[in-house]
Amino acid sequence: MTRAGIKQLLKFGVSLLLLFFTLRLIDWRESLELAGRANSGMMAVAVGLLFAERILSTNKWLLLLRAKCSRITFWRLLVINFIGGFWGLVLPSSVAADIVRGYYLAKSTANVSLAVTSMLVDRFMGALSLVLLGCASAWMVGDTFGLVNARLISAGVAAACALGIALMFHDGFIGWVDRQIIRHVARLKVIRPVRGWLASCFEYRQYPNTLVASFLLTIFVQILRILVFYAVALSFGIRVPVMYYFIFVPLITALIMLPVSVNGIGVREGSFVAFFALVGVPTSEAFIISFAVSVLTTLMTAAGGIFYMFDKCAIKPMAVNPEQPKC
């Protein structure tokens, strides 16, 4: 078995183990009763929030592409987003969705560098917004749940993020990194395109308004993801102050992103049950919220398979207009 195969097998084992221990805590009779009394109206609201999240995600990606004069349409980018999400469900790799999105975008724009760099910057924005929301959550929590020095740690992490962003906008620091690190390994074939992509990423510093707008949209995307959980909880008649969702969901999302399980399975359910137990939510209720959101998210993502089946221009690159204006 290859190293990649062993890694996937370990992730599968971690997911099964976490699910096993989580499911042992669940009162299935109570969970089924909760599922039976779900409010269809609030579930529809949750689905609407998920779709709005996809719309905003596509818009913030489109902003980055338009800054580099890409003429791709919003609809085409939305289709690419859905198709990439669908293949992310089918393929085992955690980065499969991004690889497929990058491939389709490169085919649509005839520009591989733009596809890669726009996705890198978009992912950076997402990670930064998640970290900052997590820091804000930890600050609100303080030592309420016995977390020692939570506010000090969150302030330190936020300060480190601010310093990192400041350094990225400092030409002297970027030049130093290029001279001291990147150029020493530039002879490696894999580094050459990476160096070009990084340079293209740093070109986005010329568009501060675009970066700010993209970051604000990313914050709204994270807020919508939090509200999905809240709407699902209300549909089951589970009433927990919305503040706790803003505290816990960013932290849970950060844990899901750790490459230790298959698509966050097991980590999502176990962490949701553990965090919400801190505010008195029974395990059966916490589990049904997490499980329902997972089902809705999977169904929304699987809709990308329909786009894939009927998509006619995925392999047809857009014609390059020689008179396309320069930014």
N, C-alpha and C positions, 0 to 999 in steps of 0.2 A: 504494500500500500504506500502511496506517495505521502509526502509530508502534508500536502494540502488535504488529502483524504483523511489522514489521522486528525488534523486540526478540526475538520468538519465533524468527525465522529465524536471528538471530545466535546464540541459545542452541543451536539445532539444529546450527549449524555448529561451535560449540565442542565439543559432544558428539561429533560425527563425527570432528573433528580429534584429540581426545584418545583416542578409541577406536582410530583408525587408528595412532597412534604406539604405543599400548599393545599392540595386536595384533601389531605388527611384532616385538615382543620375545618373543612367545610361541612355544614349541615345541609345535605342535598335537598331534603324536603323543604326547608325554609327557602333555599335558593330557587327551587321550582315554583314555589308559591309567589315569590317576588317576580319571577319572569312572567307568570301568568297574569299578573295585574299591571303589567307595563302599560303606560299611557301612550297610545299611538301618536297623539299630537306632539308630545315632547320628543318622542323618537324621531318624528319628522323634522323637528327643529334641530336635533343633533345631526341628522343627515344634511340638512341645509347648511349648518355650520361647517361640516366636513367639506362640502362642495365649495363654500366660500373660501375656505382655507386653500383649496386647490387653485381657485381663481387668483387669490392674492399671491400665492407662491409663484404662479406663472407670471404675474405682473412684475414682481420684483426681479425675476430672472430676465424678463423682457427689457427692463430698464438698463440692465448691465449690457445687454446685447445692442440696444439702440445707441448707447454711449459710444460704441465702436462702429456705428453706422450700418449695423445689420438691418436688412429689410424684411426679416422674417416676421410673419404676422402673429398676432396674439393667438388666433385659432390654431395655427400650425404648431406653435409652441405648447399650447394646452394639450394637443393630441400627443406630442412627443412626451410630455410629462406623464400622461396616463399610460402610454405604452411602456415607458421605462418602469413605472410602478408595477405594472402587470408582470413584466419579466423579472422584477425584483422578487415577486412572490414565487415564481416558477424556478428560478435558478438559485443554487445554494449559497453563492457568495454574497456577503453583506454589501458589496459595492456593485452588484450586478445591475441595479437600477440606474446608477450613475453611468456605468459603462454603456448601457443601451441608450440612455438619453444622449450621451456624448456622441455615440455613433450616428444616431438619427439626426442630431443637430448638425453634425459635420456634413452629412449627406445633403441636408437642406440648405446649408449656407456655403458649402464648398470651402470651408475654412476650419481645419482641425484645431488650430491654435486658439481661435475664438471660442470654439465649443469647450475646450478644456479649461481655458482661463476663466471664462464666465462662470462655469460650474464651480471652479475652485473658489472664486471670490464669493459666489452665492453660498457655498458651504461654510466658508469662513464667517460670513454674516450670521448664518444660522447658529453656528457654534458660539459665536460671541454673544448673541442675544440670549441663548440658553444659559450661558455662564452668568451673565448679568442678572437675568431673572432668578437664577438659583441663588446668587449672592443677595439679591433683594429679599428672597424668601427666607434665607438663613438669618438675615438681619431682623426680619419681622418676628421670626421664631425666638431668636435670642437663646436663652438657656431654659426656655419653657419646658422642653422635653428632656432636660438633663444633658443637652449638648454643650459641653464645656468650651468656652471662648468662641462660640459660634459667630458672634458679631465681629470679633477681632479677625477671625479667619476669613470671613466673607469680605471684610474691608480690605484685607491684604490681597485677596484674589482679584477684587475689583481694581485695586491700585496697580497690580501687576498687568492686568489687561490694558489699563490706560497707558502704562509705560510702554507696553509692547506696541500699541497703536501709534504712539508718539514716535517710537523708533522707526516704524515702517514708513513714516512720512519724513524721516531725516535722511537726506541724500548721503551724508557722510557715513552713517551707520550701514546703509545698504551697500555702499562702495566697499567698506571695510569687510563685510561678510563675503562679498564677491571675491575680493582679493585674497582673503585669508582662508576661505573654506571652499567656495564653489570652483574657483580656478584650479585648485590643486587636484580636483577630481574630474575636471572637465574633459580629460582625455578618455574617460569611460564613455562608451557609446550611449548608455542610458541617460547620462547626465546632460548631454548636449541638448536634446529637446526639452528636458526639464528646465535647464537654464533659460532657454527661450521662453518657455511658458511662464516662469517666474518673472522674467522681465516684462512680459505682456500683462501679468497680474498687477505689477507695480505701476503700469501705465494708467491704471484706474485712479491713481492719486491726482491725475489731472482733472478728474470729474468729481470734486467733493460733493456737489449738490446731488449727483446721482447716487453716490455712496450713502449719503445721509437719508435720502428718500428710500433706498433699498433697505437700509437698516431699520427704518421706522416701519416699513411694510413687514419686515421679518418679525419685529416685536408684535405687530398685530396678528401675524400668523400664529405665533406662540400663544397669544391670548385666546384666539379662536380654538386652538387645540385644548386649552384648559377648559373653556366653556362647553366643549363637547362632553367632557366627563360630567360637568355639572348638570347639563341638560339630561343626560342619561340617568343620572342619580334621581333627578326630579321625576322622571318618567316612572321610576320604581317606587316613588313616594319616600325616598330617602332624603331627608333634609339635613344637610350639614352646611354651615356657613361657607359661602363661596370663597372667603379668605383662605380657608384651609386647602382648597384646590390650587389656589395661586401659590401657596407655600410648598405643597407636596408634589404636584404634577411636574414642575420643572426638574426637581431632584430625581423623580422617577424616570423622566425622559433621559436625563443624563446617564442614569444607570443602564437603561435599555441600550444606549449607544455603545456601551462597553462590549468589545468583541469576545464575549464569553459564552454566548448562547446563539441559537438559531433564530434570527429575526426578533430577538428580545423575548421569545417565548419562555415562560417560567420566571424570568426576571421581572417582567411587567406585572404578572399576577402576584408573585410573592412580595415584591416591594410595595405594591398598592395595598395589599392586606396589612403588611407590617406598619406602613406609615399611618394609615387611617385608623388602625387599632389604637394609636396614640391619642386620638380624639374620641374614642369610645364607639367607633363604628364596628359592628359585629363582622366577623370574618365572612359570613355568608353574603352580607350586603356589599362589602368591599369587593369580594370576588366577582359578584354578578355585575357590578359596575364596570370593572376592568374587562371582564369577558365580553360584555355587550359592546363596549367600545372597540375591542379587538375585532369582533365580528363585523361591525359596521365599517370599520376601516378597511378590513379585508375585502368586503363586498364592493366598497367604493373603488379600491385599487384594482380589483379583478375586472371592473368595468373597462379597464384599459385593454382587455382582451378583445372586446367588441371593436374598439378603435383599431386595433391591430388587424383584425380580420377584414375590415372594410377600408383600410387605409390604402390609397392608390399611389401616393407620391413619396413613400418612405425611402425608396431607393433611387429616386430621381432628384439629383441635385438641382437647385435653383440656378437659372441662367445668371451668369455674372455680367452685370452691366458695366461696361468699360467707362461709362460716364457717371458712375456712382459718385456723389460728392464726398469729399474728404471732411472728416470732423475737424 
